Amino acid sequence: MLPMGFGRGRGFGGLGRFLPDLLLVLIAEKPSHGYELAERLREVGIKIYGLGQMGAIYRYLAFLEQSGFVMTSWDTATAGPARKIYRITPLGEEYLHEVAARFQEFKELLDTFLEKYRHYMDSRNSRGS
């Protein structure tokens, strides 16, 4: 979990608070460089607008590296400038398991909320008819 005050979740359509965890699972799936991770975020529905949000992604990646959840190496095999490749560490995998368990609990709570909301709306609509 992010320390208090780090990434208040206002960016990325309100999903910014989940971004480091999402980045970590994407890195676990496939070690990647920052721009590739941004593309993969777009593929899962995270909208990225402009350099400011790209900067936020790199700040989250730096946080993950400083926390010991990812390690980096330089890819110099491709044409152009060297690219920093992010790979998950054993500590990152352990953290990912903990986050997945918390997200499962949160998902169950959200499912309950949505079920109760639908029930409320159905009963409200049936009274209005």
CORHU-V607050 format. One line per field, one symbol per residue. phi: phi as a letter, one per 20 degrees, with the letter a starting at -180 (. if undefined). Layout:
phi = ???
This chain:
phi = .ffgnememeelmnegfefgffgffffffagbegfffffffffeoeeddmfffffffffffffffffnecccbdedfefnffdedecfdgffffffffffffffffffffffgffffffgffffffffe
